[in-house]
Amino acid sequence: MSSVDNTLRVLELLSSRPTLRVVEVAEHLGVARSTAHRILAALLARGFVVQDARKIYRVGPAIEQFKNQPRTGARVSKDLIHPHLERLASTVGETCHIAVLEGNGTRFIDSVESQHVLRVGTRTGMLLPAHKTAIGVALLAELPLSSLRSIYPRGLTGDAREAKQTLPTLERKVRAVRRAGYATNHGESDAGISAVALCLRDPFDRAFAGIAVAVPTPRFDRYSLNDLVEALSTTAADVRAEMSERSDDPAPLPGGDAETTGPAVAS
């Protein structure tokens, strides 16, 4: 219980000041710096704090998202989304995924596999770098640039193939996604997979997850992109309509727009 209490006290401390250092947390809690560092590392892994190049901690996207959630019914269950995901997979004949942001990663929470012999497999439970997935980029595009930079304090990470992947290139990509309304991925998370994704939004137009169609690259037809985007858009609209029907909080909270309201982050 003491470790849980200390973690909550760190969150309370962060709510009263814009930045924190390990030494400040240690002094506030009356613990060793190593203990303070472990607490901050756990919060960092879950997106509740971010760390810049000077090792200063700030409020992370998980906390920002909590500020923008409706009072009730904010997080839709997989029970609501899954039937829509099944219908989408049946319509397009390909594997479909649902995922959320977790720090600077994409956590896949549900999948429906294609019936083709050659198909993209389920990714449920997997955590992949957000900038390497279509859903991740679609959700990153919901963040203001300041938040985007804060979750990549040391720039993008990856293997040698990503030498040209930089934070400025990611920023250009998310700007393009904002204009188009959807994101694509051609072999960035897996050399044999192409994907198209867009955000799922609640009745108040806040992105809370992403939905994607994933296709083996040899079968991906760029000329069918518009059809896939249309199918995704229809599914997203259906999910939003059902959320609205189930909502017991008809009035939206004040504040937030496309530049200030971020996507949901798994906790």
N, C-alpha and C positions, 0 to 999 in steps of 0.2 A: 504493500500500500504506500510505503514511503516513496518509492520510485514513481508511482503514478501521481502522487501528490506533488512531487518535485516537478514533474513534466507539466502539470497543470499550472503550477506557479510560474514556470518559464513562459507559458502562453499568456498568463495574466501580465507578466512583466513586459512582454512584447507589445501588449495592447496599449501600454502607457508610454512607450518610447519607440522611435522609428528604427533604431538599430541596437544590436547587442553584440558583445564580445564574450568569449569564453570566460575571461577573468571576471567580468561583471556578473555573469550567471553564477559562477562559483561563489563569489562574495555574497550575492543575494540569497543563495540557498544554504550557505555555510557548509559547502562540500568541497572536495578536492577538484582541481581543474580537470583531471581525467574523468571524473564523474559528470561534471558539467558538459564536457565534450561529448560523452556518450549520449547524454540526453539530447543535445543539439543534433547529433548525427542521426538519431532516430527520427527526430522531427524533420530533418532535411530529407531523409529517405522517403518520407510520406508526403512531402510537398508543403508542410506547414511552415517551414522556413526555407529561405534560399541564402546562399553564401556567395559573396563577391570575391574578387581577386585578392582583396586585403583581409580576407577571412572574417569579414563582418557579416553578421546574420540580420536578415530583414524578414518581414512578413511574406510568406509564400502564397502560391496560388490556391492552396487548399483553404486557407483562412479567408482569402478574398472571396472565394466562391460561397462560403457560408454566409458572408455578409449579404450576398445578392440572392439568396434562396427565398422562395415564398415561405410563409409561416408554416404551412402544412402541405403535404402532398408534393413536396419538391422533388423527391427522388422516386422515380417510377420503378416498380419492380420488374424483374425479368418476366414474371408471369403475364404482365401486360404487353411487353414488347415481343416476346417470343412468337406468338401466333402471327404477328405482322412480319417477323423475320422469315418464318416458314413460307408465308405467301410470296414474299419477295423472291426467295430462293426458287420456289416453284415457277414463278413468272419468268425469271431470267435464266434458269437452268444452271446456275453457278453457286458456289459457296458464298455465304453472306455472313458478316461479322458485326457484332456490337462491341464497342470499346469506349473507355473513358481515359482521361489524362490522370497519370499518377506521377507527380513531380514533372520531370521532362521525359517520361516514358508513356507508352500506350498500353494500358491493361485491357486485354480482351476478356469480356465477361460472358459472351454468348456467341455461338456459331451454329449454322445449319449447313451441312455439307451438300455439295452437288452429288447427283447420282451418276455422273460420268465416271468411267474407269480412270481417266486422267483428270484429276481434280485437285483443288487446293484443300488441304486438310484443315480440321478444326484448330483454332488457336486459343480456345478457352483457357483462361488462367495464365497465359503467357504475358510477359512484360517485355516490350520491345522499345527501342529508342523512338520517341515520337516523331522526330524529323525524318525517320526512315519508313514511315507507314502513311498511307493515304488518310486514314482516320486521324492519326496524330497531327498531320499538317493541317487538316480541316479544323481541328480543335485549337491548334496553336494560332490559327488565323483569327480566332475569336478574342485573343488576348491583345491588350495594348502593347506597343513595341517595348515599353519600359518593363512590363512583366515578362515578355518574351526574352529579353536580354537577361533579366534577373535569374531565370531558371537555367541559363547557360553561362554562368559566370566565367567559365574557362573555355568557352567556345564549344563547338561541336566535337564529339568524340566518335571514333569509328576506326575501321581498318584502313589499309593502304589504298583501297579503291576509292576512299572518300577524301583523298588529299585536296580535292577542289571544293569540298563541302565546307563552307564557312558560315558564320552567323550572318554576314551581309547577304550571302546567297539565299539563306533561309528566309531572311526578311523580304527579299524580292519575291520569293516563292509564295509567302503568305499574302503578300499584297495582290498577287495574281489570283490566288484562291478567293480573296475577298471580292474581286471583280467578277470572277466566274461563278462563284457560289458553290463550287465543289473542288475536290483535290484528286489528283491522279498519282499513281506510283507505278513505275515500270522497272522492276528488278532491283529496287533499292533495299528492301528488307529481305528479299530472296531473289536470286537471279532468274528463277523460272516463273515468277508471279507478277502479274499486272493487276492493279486495283483502282477502283473509283469510289470515292467516299464523300459524304456531306454530313452536316450536323443534324442531330435530332434536337428539336426545340420544344420547350414547355409552352403552355398557353400564353405566357408573358414574353415570348420570343427569346428566351434565354437558352443557349446551348447547354445541354446536360450530358450528352454522349455523342458518339459518331456511329454511322452505319456505312458499311462498305460491301461492294461486290468484288470478289477476288477471282481472277481467271488465270489459268495456266497461260503463260505468254504466247506459246505457239497457237493457241486458239483465240487470243484476244484480237478483236477486229476493231481497229480505231474508228471505222465508219459506224460502228454500233454504239459509240460513246454517248451520243445524244439519247439513244433509247435507254441505256443504263442509267443515265442521270435522271431521265423522266421517271423510270421505275423507282429509283431511290427517292425522288421528290414526292412521289405519290405515297410511298410508304411512310415517309417522315410526316406528311400531312395527316395521314390516317392515325399515326401514333399521337400526334398533337391533338387531334379532334377527340380521341378517346380519353386522353388525359384531361381535356377540358370538361368532358362529360362527367368524369369521376371526381373532379376537383371540388373540395369543400371550402375553398378560399377564393371566391370569385374576384376579389379586388387585388390588383397587382400592387406590389410594394413600390414606393417611389425610388427613383434613381436608376442608373444603368442604361447604357446603350451599346452599340456594337463595339465601341472603342474602350468601354470601361467595364463591361460585364464579361467575365471569363467563363469557360466551360467547367463542368463538374470535374472534380478530382476525386479519385477513389481514396477512401480512407480506411 
